[in-house]
């Protein structure tokens, strides 16, 4: 049963002063549980509240995102074994990962429109239906002559990913207060990263490199059954527990957003506004270069490790696990840092630069012959490169407010998938011809370009400006009525949101 969140309209002005948060300001106090703010159009009181269920929602999303992330990399972490089982070349196995990237590109804009029109619950249900279908199709593909069936299963899982990747920033905005949205977004991103980590760790343990194809089929089938069982349980939990939105909005921005009639929102106009937003478009390219590099490294990691350390399939998976677990820590640290400091561009630039440094160190130490060195350098690389994921999402929301979070994050992810395909194919060909050193230097060049592009982004924190407007008005009019000050803020925020359709 949710807590009673309705504040009394007869509260004194003195009480109201204690409950008006200075949202968006660096060093602001923790968000209050509930407060009254006026409707920007009518002036009538609207109540905001933070529900405990918001944590259940974000962790449930993280869980099914984990399931999907695991499926993306489960073939790549044992690519040499799957090549032998299905009798295909390495490029075919690479496509089992790249199908996720390719599928995302044509479907992201219809799915982003669906997220905006139908909301979080419908999107979550569709994601889980497709994820469930993909896992059970793959159970049926555990025969050496059914490579096409396993590719179909991957395609269904790839469609599910389209419904997943754009949700973290939208879910954080809908459910969480202004001083915790970046942390919540980081937790949402964390689930997919954890799935990738398990995808590196578990398949090499479940599927040993044996020569008997019948025994190999048995182990592969067990691996598929485990992922299908987990996806089934998560699908049931989402049906029962996943809620569209809280009864009361968590923040002033969300309270104002709810006042905009759906028919006044133009999806086409929103995309056009984003395309004309130069700082955001610079972020789209730089984000794609960084995350595309991560996708390429993840897909080809098994080949790179085996080339220098033959027979170390299990350790190759553990190195991939190290990259992603370190990235999960980086995501949480960066999310908490952003909530406390609001230094979006500075943090993005610093993390991007250290991603480049980490890639350079990984590149030139991979062939030293010491696995422990590879573990350390991979961890440093992962902390910064995958830690950049939530930074890009949240910086995009700031640069594009009040446009839909699903649309902006969708464009970021689309860029990442495009560069991911280009980098994976190109780096794979370079590795085959000139070795892993040349392939990794190829990625270093593009990370350097991405760092330069990030430095050129003009930091226009629109969401923070909207939230700080109220604080500034309170400072200017310390003797004024709190209710009138908040009314002024409501009108300002309402005006900003009203301009969305233009």
N, C-alpha and C positions, 0 to 999 in steps of 0.2 A: 504494500500500500504506500503510495507516494506521500511525502510530507505535505501538510497544509501550508501553502505558500502565500496565501492572500494577506496583504498588509491592510491594516485598518485605514480607511480614508480620513479618519478624524485625528490622525497623528499630529502632534504639534510641529511647528516649524523647527524647533530645536531638535526634536527627534529626527526629523527629516535630514537635518544637516549631518547627523551621525551616520546616516545610511547612504548618502550620496557618494559613490566611489569616484576616485580620480583615475579613471581608467585610461590605459595607454601611456601614462606617464612613467618614466623610469623611476624605479624605487617606490612605485605606488603600493598602497596597502593591499592585503589579500582581498579577494572579492567577497562581498557580503553574500549571505545566503538568499536574501530577498530584499527588494527595494521597489518603490513606486516611481515610475517615470511617466510623463504625459505622452499621449498620442500627439505626434507632431501636427496632425491635421485638425483634430477636434479639440485638443487640450484636455480630454478626459484621461483619467489615470489608467496607466497600464502597469502591470506588475511583472518584474523579472525574478527568476528563481533558478538556483542551481540544484538539480535533482541528483541524488546518489546513483540513480539508475544510469547516469551518463557513463559511469565507469564500466558497467556491464555491457553497454552498447559498444563502446570502443574496444573492449577486450574480446567480445564476440566477433566483431568485424576482424580484429587481428587474427583470431583463430581460423576463420575461413580463408582469409588472405594467406595465412601460413600454409594451409592445405594446397592452395593454388601455386604459391611460390615453390613449394617442394616439387610439384609436378614439372615445373619449367626446367629444372636443372637435373632431375633424377637420371636422365639418360646421359647427359654430358659428363657426370662424375664417374661413370663407368663406360665411357665411349668405346674404348678398345674391346671390352667384353660384348657390348651390344653390336658392334661391327661384326664380330665373329658369330654371334647368335643369329642375326638376321641376314648375314652374308652380303652386307652393303659396305660402301666406302665411308671414309670419315666425313666427307661433305654431306652425305645423306643423314648421318647422325647429327651433324651440326644443325641441319634443318629442323630436327625435332625440337630444338631450342629456338631457332630463328622463326619458326611458324608463329610463336607468340608475338614476336615483333612485327611480322608482316601482317598478321590478322588485325593487330591494333590499329594500323594506319587507316584503312577504309571505314572501320566501324566506330571510331572514337567520336566523331561528330554526331551521328544519330544517337549514340548512347549518352553523350553529354546532354543532348536535347531531352532525352527520356529522363535523365536524372533531374533536370530542371523542372520538367512538367509533372512527373509522377512521384518524385521524391525518393528518399533513402530506402524505404521498406521494399517498394517494388524492385528497385535496383538490386538490393541485397538478395531478394528471392530469386531473381533471374540469374544472378551470379552463382548462386548455390545450385540451382537446377542444372546449369551448364557444367559446373565443376563436378557435380555428381555423375552426370552422364559421361563425362570424359574419363573418370576413374573406372567406371564399370565397363566401358568399351575397351579400355586397356587390359582389364582382366581377361577379356576374350581374345586378346592379341598375343598371348604368351605361347605362341608357336613360331617356329623359325621361318615359316613361309607367309607370315601375316604382318609384314612390315607396313603395308598399306593400312591395315586396321589400327595399328598402334599410332600411325600418323593421324588417322581420323580422331582417335581419342585425344591426342595432343591438340588438334584443331578445336575440339569442343572445350578443352581446358583453356585454350588461348582466347576463345570468345568470352569465357568467364572473366579472364583477366581484364578485358575492356571495361567490364562493369565494376571492377575492383579498384583499379589504379587511380581513378578520379575522385574517389570517395573520401579519403582522409581529411583534406582541408574543408570540404563541405560538411562532413560529419562533425568536425571540431567546431565549426562556426555555429551549427544548429544546436549543439548540445552543451558547449562549454563557454565559460565566462571569458572576458577579454584578457585576463592575466594568465590564462592557462591554455589558450587555443594552440599555441606553438608546441607545447608539451603534448597535448592530446593528438595533434597531427603527427608528432614524432612516434607516439605509441601506435597509431594506425599504420604508419610506414614500417614500424618495427616488426609487425606480424609477417609481412611478406619477406622481410630480410631473414627472420627466423626460419621461415619455410625453406628459403634458399640454403641456409646453414644446415638444416636437417637433410636437405637434398644432396649436399656434399658429403655428409657424414654417414647416413644410413645405407644408401645403395651399395657402396663398396663392402659394407659389413654383411648385408643380406644376400648379395650376389657374388660369390667367390669366382675367381677366374679358373674355372675347370674346363676340361676339353669335351666331356660328355654332354652333348646338346640336350638330351632328355633331363639330365640332372640340372643343367643350366635353366631349362624351361621351368622346372619345379621351383627353383629359387626365385626366378623372375616373377612367377605367378604369386608366390607368397608376398613379394614386394608390392605387387599391384593390389592384392587383397587388403593389405594393411592400409594403403592410401584410400581405397574405396570404402572401407569400413569407417575410417575417420570422417570422410566427406559425408557419409550417410548420417552419422550422429550430428554433425554440424548443421546439416540441412534441417533436421528436425528441431534443433535448438533455435535456429533462426526463425522458423515458422512460429514457434511458441513465444519467443522472448524479444525478437527485434522489433523496436517501435519506431515509427516514422519521425516523431519529434516530441519534445516535452510539452506538457499542457501550457506552460508559461515559458516565454523566451528567456534565455540565459543572459542576454546583454541588451543594451540600448540599440545597437545596430540591428540585431535580430528582431527586436520589437518593431522597429521601423520597417524592416524588410517584409514583415508579415502584413503590413498595411497596404502593400502594393498589390493590386489585383493582378492575377495571372495573365489576363488578356492584355495588360499594358506592357508586358515584357516581350521584347522582340529578340529572338535567338540570333537571327541573321544580323541585326544591328549590333548585338553584343560582340559577335565574332569580328565584324568590321571595325568596331571600336578597338578591339584588342590588336588587330593587324596594324592599325594606325598608331599604336602606342609604342614609340621607339624604344624606351627603356625595357619594356616587356619583351619586345622582339629580340633585343640583344640577349636578354635572359633566356629566351627560348633556344637560341643557337648555342649559347655557352652551356646551358643545362644539358642539351642533347649531346654535346661533345664529351662532357664528363660522364654522364650515365651510360651513353653509348659505349664508352671505353670500358666501363665496369661490366656491361653485358658481354662484350667481346672477351674480356679476361675470364669471366665466369664460364663461358661456353668452351673456351679453348684451354682452360687451366690444366685439365687432365693430360692433354697432349704435351703441354709445355713441361710439366713435371716428369712425365714418363720419358721424355726425350733426354733429360739429364739424369734421372734417377730411375732406371728400368726396374719394373716389378714393384714399384711403390704406389700401387693404386689406392691402398687404404690411406697412406700418408698424403696423397694428392687430395683425397676427400677431406682430410683433416686440415690441410692448408686452406682449402676453400672455406671450411668451417671457420677457421681463424679469421679470414678476411671478413666474413659476414658478421661474426660475433663482435669483432672489433668495431665494425660499422654500426651495429646496433647500439653499442656504447656511445659511439660518436653521435648518432642520431639523438639519443636522450640528452647528452650533454649540450648539444647545439640547441635543441628545443628549449631546455631550461634556461640556457643563456639568452636566447632571444626573448623569452617571456620577461626576463629580468632587465635586459638592457635595451631592447628594441633596435639594436645596431645591425640591421639586416644586411646592408651592402658590405660593411666592414667585415662582418663574420663570413659572408659568402666568399669575399675575396681572399680572406686568410685561409679558409678551408680549401678553396680551389688551389691556391698556391702550394699548400702542403700536400695536396693530392698529387700535383706535378712532382714535387720533391720525392714523395713516397714511391711514385712510379719509376722515377730515375734510379733510386736506390734498389728497388726490386729488380729492375732490368739488369743492372750491372753486378748484382750479387747472385743471380739465379744459377749461374754456371760454376760457382766456387766449389761445389761438391759437398757442402755442409747443409743438411736438411734443417738444422736448428736455425741457421741464418735465414733460410727461406721463410720459416715460420714467423720470425721476428719482423722481417721486412714486409711480409704479406699482411701482418697485423697492423703495422703502421699505415700501409696503403689503404687497407680496409677502413680504418678508423676515420680517415678523412674523405676517401672517395665515396663510400656508401653513407657516411655521416652527412654528406651534402644533400641527400635526397629530400629530407623535410625542409631544409633551408630554402631550396628552390621553390617548393610549394608555397611556403609562407611569404617569401619575398614576392612571389607572383601575386598573391592575394593583396599585398600592400600596394603594389604598383598598379593594380587593375580595379581596386574597389571603386564602385559597388557592383562590378560585373560578377557573374556567377563563378563561384570557386570551382565548380565542376568543369566549366569551359576553359578557364585559364590552366588548371592542372592537366586537363586533357590535351591542350596544345603543347605543354611541356613534355608530357609522356609521348606524344606523337613524334616530336623531335627526337626524343631518346630512342624510340624504336627505329626510326629511319637511320640515324647514325649507328645504332647497334647492328643493323643488318649490314651496312656498308663496312663498318669496322671488322665485324666477325668474318665476313667473306674475304676482305682485303688482308687482314692479319693472318688468316688461315693460309691463304695463298703465299704470303711472304714467308711464313714459317716453313711451309713445304719446300720452298725454293732456297731461301737464304738462312733459315734457322730462327730460333726464338729471340735472339738478341735484336735482329733487324725488325722482327714483328713488334717487339715492345717499344723500340725507338720510334716506330711509326706512330704508336699511340701517344708517346711523349710529345711529339711535335704538335699534335692536335690539342693536348692538354695545355700546352704553352699558349696556343691561339685562344683557347677558352679563358685562360687567366687574363689575357689582355682584353678580351671582350667584356669580362666582368668588371674590370677597372673602368671601362667606358660607360657603364650604366649610371644614369642619373638617378639618384635615390629620391623617389617621390612617394613618400609613405602616406598614401591617401587615407587608408583606414585609421592610422594613428592620428592624422590631422582631424578626422571627424570625431574621434573619441576625445582628443585633447581640447576640442572647441569648448566643451562644457567646463573643463577645469579653468581655462583662460577667462571665461565669463564670470566664474565664481571669484577669481582673483581680482578682476576689474571692479566687480560690484559686491564687495564683502558685506555691505549692509543691506543688500537687497533681499527680497524673499527668495528662498530656495526654490519654491514652486515656480516662480516666474523665470528664474535662471534656467531651470530644467526645461521649461516650456520653450525658451529661446533655443536651447540646444536641440530639442525635438524638432522644431521647425527647420533648423539648419540641416540636421541629418535627413529629415524628410525631403528637403529640396534636393540634396545630393542624390538620394535614392530615386527621386522622381525623374532625374535626368538620365537614368539608366537606359530608358527606351530610346533615347536620342543618340 
